[in-house]
């Protein structure tokens, strides 16, 4: 995957595994966790992280939310969060 999708997907799932059930992560949390530098380079990973979250959402492994409600990742504009789906 051109945007390092597999490692981004793994990073999303890893961060969610470390959180309490029902907790969410911000795409910037994932980007910062993956970025190896001290600079602002993590910002370049924001769209790739959102794409990785959309792939995971399409597989039913996560939900992308805005204001606490699930949204279509392709239609979401503005800040989103990522969480495990409610079981």
N, C-alpha and C positions, 0 to 999 in steps of 0.2 A: 504494500500500500504506500502510495507516495507520501502521505503525511505521517508515516510511522504509526499507522492506525492500530496495529496489534498492540504495541507497547502502550499507546494511549488508552486503549480499551482496558488493558491489564491494570494500568495505573488508576483508572476510574474505579474498577472493581476492588482493587486493593485498598484504596482510600475509604470506600464504602464499608469494606469488611472491618476496618478499624473504628468505625463510628457505631454509635448505639443504633439498635433497630429503629427504623423510621427516620433516622437522621439523613441529611442531604449534604452534598458537597457543591461548591461553586466551581465552574470550569476553571477559574483562576487558581483554585487550590491545586487542581490537577496539573495545570500548566507550570506552576511554580515547583511542584514535586518532580516533574520530569526535566525541567530546565537545569542544566548543569552549571550555569554561570552565576556570577554575582550581579550581573547587569539586568537590564529590563528585557532581555531576550525572551523571557517567558510570554510576553505579550504576543509575539509572533505565533505562539502555539494555541491561542484562544480559538480561532476558527477550526483548526484541526481537532481540538478537544471537543468542540461542539459537534463536529461531524462524527467523531468516534462515539459520542453519547447518542447521536441519532441512530447509528448502526446498532448499538446495544438496545436502544428503545425498540427498534424494529424487530429485534430478536426476543423482546419481552423480558430482557434482563435488567433494565432500568426504566425509570420514568423521568422525563424532562418536565420540570414544573416552572410555573410563574405564579407568584402570589399563593403558593401552596397547592395549586391545582394542576393536574397533568395537561400538557399542551402538545401539539404537533411540533416536533423540533424544526421541521422545515418552515413552519409558519411563524415561529416564535421570533419576536423582535424585542431587543432589550435584554436585561439580565434574566438568566435562567438558573435553576438549580437542578441537580441530578440526585435521584434517590432510588433505592430498591423499590420495586412494585409492592403495593400492599397485598398481603396474602389472605 
